[in-house]
Amino acid sequence: MSTERDSTVREPTERELVEGCLKEDRRCQELLYARYARRMYAVCLRYARHELEAEDMMQEGFIRVFDKLGSFRQDGSLEGWVRRIMVHTAINHYRRKAFQQERFGLEKLPESPVPETVVGDLGTQELLALVAALPDGYRMVFNLFAIEGYDHAEIAGMLGCGESTSRSQLAKARRMLQERIHAIHEPSHAGKASDR
Amino acid sequence: MRERHPIDDLFRQGLANAEAAPPSGVLEGVLHQRSRGPRQFLRLRRRWPLFVVLLLCGGGATWYAASSSVPQGTYTARATSNTLPEIQASRTTSPEITTPSEVSPKPPVHPGDAPEQAALLPDKEDGPVPTTRISETPPPAGTTRDLAEGVSARASDISEKSVLEERSAQHTGHEPLVSAVVSASGGSQGTRPVDAPALVGAPGVSALGGQRPLSAVDPVHMESWKILMTLSPPSSTAKSVAPPADYVLPQGEWWIGAGVGLYAVGRHWSGEDEELVAAWREAEEKKRDLLYGLYFGRSWHSGFWAGSGVEFGKGRSSFDHLDQRQDMTMAVTTQLATFDEMVIAVVTDTAVIIEERNESFTGTNRSSVIRVPVLGGWRWELRRWELGLHMGLAGEWHKLRDGYVLVTSTNYTGVETLTTEQLPEKDRSYGLLSTQVGLSAGFRISERWVISAGPTYHTGLTLFSSHAPLQALPRRWGGLAQLTYTLPSRTR
């Protein structure tokens, strides 16, 4: 019986969810959270250094989502809107930390192409770990440019730095990631070679 | 053209739609947070102007209540014996404080009144002393002349102090409030408040109310005559060290200050190249300047002041421009029709190829500015509050640090966007003369510290270099908050 009843209960649409949340309907809030929590947490993990920070971002981001839901225009995707709020929450976190002056001697890092086999080898967890290990400034720029698709002018505006800074941080982030991917890749190949 | 990189692709594919299980309890935390603190705080934060007004009103009311709740010149001491009845002080406004020589003596007192009278005055001028015990030792005999001289000398001293206190009070903008505490033993006669001027003016006991015979007054007790002189808040004025006898009230006072201003800035563009002017107007959006400043100046008792200083600021504005270039190339083609080495027809055709390129430049322009204002103004003081207005001129030196600029293209017709790196250093800086006007409301935290804030408007007048093809004159509208300190005057 209950299965039949469940099957007839349809998922609320985005509009219904938004309207319910605006009325402070607890069930709608839970549904909205459940719908986007996993993806948004992955976004937070990309911008955070560790899980605790990601959890903070996630909580702050969803508070803003619920607070500002009234300003959401129904003509766009709700997921995209929630995602933008998460990204901006992460940027605010970054600004508060003021770790923008990091300097690393990255000039020694090699510039070489990424082996294609690596793409298949690395899972989401490994990629997240690689991004999380980047210095804050590099991580922000890399995430915004490579994954969110913002250009340098937009990134400069969002982070309050110059475009040239954004470019150089992106280049350094890429080189650092390459270096670390090579470090992961080479021991595994060395292991395969020795197996033979 | 967006640059692509294999690392970007690798991470985009792997992470763009990644999912991860969030820790439990996040939703509960979100809902809990929203149900109280931050949300209410956000609501309250939007009403900050109301809170500022309430705070200022509350502060003013508290100060007013505190200053007026001081008993109006009444300090009562409980007598330890019948010889010490109430000691009462009178604190009255003394608009006319005169020297003893200028005051006519009061009528002589009635002989046979109580033998002891005392006035209270703390030995140090650091505030009122509510109770005083006076010795009951029988007084040695004294003469009226002794008493008169003693009181006269004291009165002279008081007068001098009163004049100085009055100057000091004028100096700080407060009413000079002079208190005299007069006491008499004998109980039956009671006491009555006495104005300091009256006391000062009386060369004898008449200053005490004219109720005691001079002959009965003990000269030793005359030493205990005290005059309590207090000033209304700030109480620190009462602690001022007595200046030398030839003290002359300074004409003005030097002050130093620090301030911060936040302004919305627009630039008025003008020049011969109308296309460039129009492009700039369209490309640049209103920006924000934050200016920090150090100031100094001199203020006079009339309320006028003049000052100067230096301000340093950083500004940013958004830039958005679409470069629309039209590259035109002309090709001339000639076609010959020949027959048996004979040219039958020649057709010459000119092909015009117009190539249109659109390139968008969006970003934030960052600039810095140094201002040197020379200002004059006037302040009106009401107790601890100040209202003022100021105006003046300022030299400004601007430098574009990072961003884009528009120039008339040398390669094709139209306007071209360049980055600051492509500009020569000298073209990134310019100086101009501006004027400013503003209002301020201030509060005197203590005798020397004043905090003030108010709206201010700056507008550029002219560039220093008149041959510039394009003039960009800033117009700022915002608020300036200042903290000033009045330097101690040097006595001579």
Boltz contact constraints between the chains, C-beta under 6 A:
constraints:
  - contact:
      token1: [A, 33]
      token2: [B, 27]
      max_distance: 6.0
  - contact:
      token1: [A, 37]
      token2: [B, 22]
      max_distance: 6.0
  - contact:
      token1: [A, 38]
      token2: [B, 19]
      max_distance: 6.0
  - contact:
      token1: [A, 39]
      token2: [B, 19]
      max_distance: 6.0
  - contact:
      token1: [A, 41]
      token2: [B, 20]
      max_distance: 6.0
  - contact:
      token1: [A, 41]
      token2: [B, 22]
      max_distance: 6.0
  - contact:
      token1: [A, 42]
      token2: [B, 18]
      max_distance: 6.0
  - contact:
      token1: [A, 42]
      token2: [B, 19]
      max_distance: 6.0
  - contact:
      token1: [A, 42]
      token2: [B, 20]
      max_distance: 6.0
  - contact:
      token1: [A, 45]
      token2: [B, 20]
      max_distance: 6.0
  - contact:
      token1: [A, 55]
      token2: [B, 23]
      max_distance: 6.0
  - contact:
      token1: [A, 58]
      token2: [B, 22]
      max_distance: 6.0
  - contact:
      token1: [A, 58]
      token2: [B, 26]
      max_distance: 6.0
  - contact:
      token1: [A, 59]
      token2: [B, 26]
      max_distance: 6.0
  - contact:
      token1: [A, 59]
      token2: [B, 29]
      max_distance: 6.0
  - contact:
      token1: [A, 59]
      token2: [B, 30]
      max_distance: 6.0
  - contact:
      token1: [A, 62]
      token2: [B, 30]
      max_distance: 6.0
  - contact:
      token1: [A, 63]
      token2: [B, 30]
      max_distance: 6.0
  - contact:
      token1: [A, 63]
      token2: [B, 33]
      max_distance: 6.0
  - contact:
      token1: [A, 63]
      token2: [B, 34]
      max_distance: 6.0
  - contact:
      token1: [A, 66]
      token2: [B, 34]
      max_distance: 6.0
  - contact:
      token1: [A, 114]
      token2: [B, 6]
      max_distance: 6.0
  - contact:
      token1: [A, 114]
      token2: [B, 7]
      max_distance: 6.0
  - contact:
      token1: [A, 119]
      token2: [B, 10]
      max_distance: 6.0
  - contact:
      token1: [A, 124]
      token2: [B, 14]
      max_distance: 6.0
  - contact:
      token1: [A, 124]
      token2: [B, 18]
      max_distance: 6.0
  - contact:
      token1: [A, 127]
      token2: [B, 11]
      max_distance: 6.0
  - contact:
      token1: [A, 127]
      token2: [B, 14]
      max_distance: 6.0
  - contact:
      token1: [A, 127]
      token2: [B, 15]
      max_distance: 6.0
  - contact:
      token1: [A, 146]
      token2: [B, 8]
      max_distance: 6.0
  - contact:
      token1: [A, 146]
      token2: [B, 11]
      max_distance: 6.0
  - contact:
      token1: [A, 146]
      token2: [B, 12]
      max_distance: 6.0
  - contact:
      token1: [A, 147]
      token2: [B, 12]
      max_distance: 6.0
  - contact:
      token1: [A, 147]
      token2: [B, 15]
      max_distance: 6.0
  - contact:
      token1: [A, 147]
      token2: [B, 16]
      max_distance: 6.0
  - contact:
      token1: [A, 153]
      token2: [B, 362]
      max_distance: 6.0
  - contact:
      token1: [A, 153]
      token2: [B, 363]
      max_distance: 6.0
  - contact:
      token1: [A, 157]
      token2: [B, 364]
      max_distance: 6.0
  - contact:
      token1: [A, 162]
      token2: [B, 402]
      max_distance: 6.0
  - contact:
      token1: [A, 163]
      token2: [B, 363]
      max_distance: 6.0
  - contact:
      token1: [A, 174]
      token2: [B, 5]
      max_distance: 6.0
  - contact:
      token1: [A, 174]
      token2: [B, 7]
      max_distance: 6.0
  - contact:
      token1: [A, 177]
      token2: [B, 7]
      max_distance: 6.0
